[in-house]
Amino acid sequence: ESDLSRIKVEGGTERDKEVFYSALYHTLIHPSILNDVNGEYPLMESDGVGKVPHGQNRYSVFSLWDTYRNLHQLMTLVYPERQIDMVRSMVDMYKEWGWMPKWELFGRETFTMEGDPAIPVITDTWLKGLRDFDIETAYEAFVKSATTPGKDNLMRPDIDQYLSRGYVPLGLYSADASGDNSVSHALEYYIADYALSLLAEDLGHTEDAERFRSQSLQYKHYYCPSYGTLRPLNPDGTFLEPFDPRQGENFEPVPGFHEGSAWNYTFYVPHDVLGLAKLMGGKKTFVNKLQMVFDEGLYDPANEPDIAYPYLFSYFKGEEWRTQKLVSELLDRHYTTSPDGIPGNDDTGTMSAWAIFSMMGFYPDCPGHPSYTLTTPRFERIELPDGTVITRTGKGRIRNITLSGKRMDSYRISHESLKGNPLHFNCAD
């Protein structure tokens, strides 16, 4: 009751409240406390025993490929004391075995999925003002994984090609039965490098910031004008032939992409949405293609790469209504009070965190960047533990939004602006 009461909602239907608080319950299952009552825990990738300081906890089950997108942002916002302990746990894991976790389970690294997901998690935490942890050691770990060459780089096993070419070609690395996931690997590195550039800038490492920001924009290598999607590249730099951008939509292995098709990944450039739109030929083309993903059933609400897609419309003036319409429809269709009331595996709270943010009216669509995109809240009043109060009048399309009584001219809001300030949505009746 204490945990669920951290967020207080009023208005909305009873069904909405049940879905909301069930989702909040789900998000608190993992990561989970690993240490015993005396503070002892198994060291990362070791038979040794560590001990956390009194009053702190060691966390485990870091499904970071999933949770870096929204779960940890929710922890930072609503359960900051837990998020701090989670970050400290990740930093200690680096101290114990030399790498940040990717998908850690009870003190062992599973190497499930791809990317360098601890970077956006900890960057996001730091930039949102939670700073009671060893940021210098975290930064050291991030630079190590982002720059260390060779296959001994456990976070980025195909880093040599990524650094020399700006992309990962096919034929280099296949971790498991899912096949060669070269494009998925690179896309995860791009968002990690973007987050690292933000952290480097904040810490005063100007040259690092410029380097990593530049690296994060090299997703453009994969863009194929003929198909209007990202497309795998061969070792000689040519595009994969033959190519079907819909292949993989049923989770069958497909060259270049992990658990999805090219359409599930093409818009996953959250740090450069406007740049991607320009690459595609402008706002109209971008919006039409993105809408087609939903119209033709290519959007997958149960897998992570495309779960922020509904929010991307709000980057373009006049298209925000699409975000509001789609988010509402997706909540109604995929989040219910039945036994199968979430769209597939909850992925340690990620799907539930999507519902919570969406029902509150804001979503962290760019991991690592301390900001949110706004949409229609499900409730008439929402109160967060930091004193932030979100209110809504009307139930239809948003007419205007005010922050501390002043009308906003954008559907994006910084974490700093949201925190502790009254946010009001004036919607059509």
Disulfide bonds with the S-S distance in Angstrom:
none
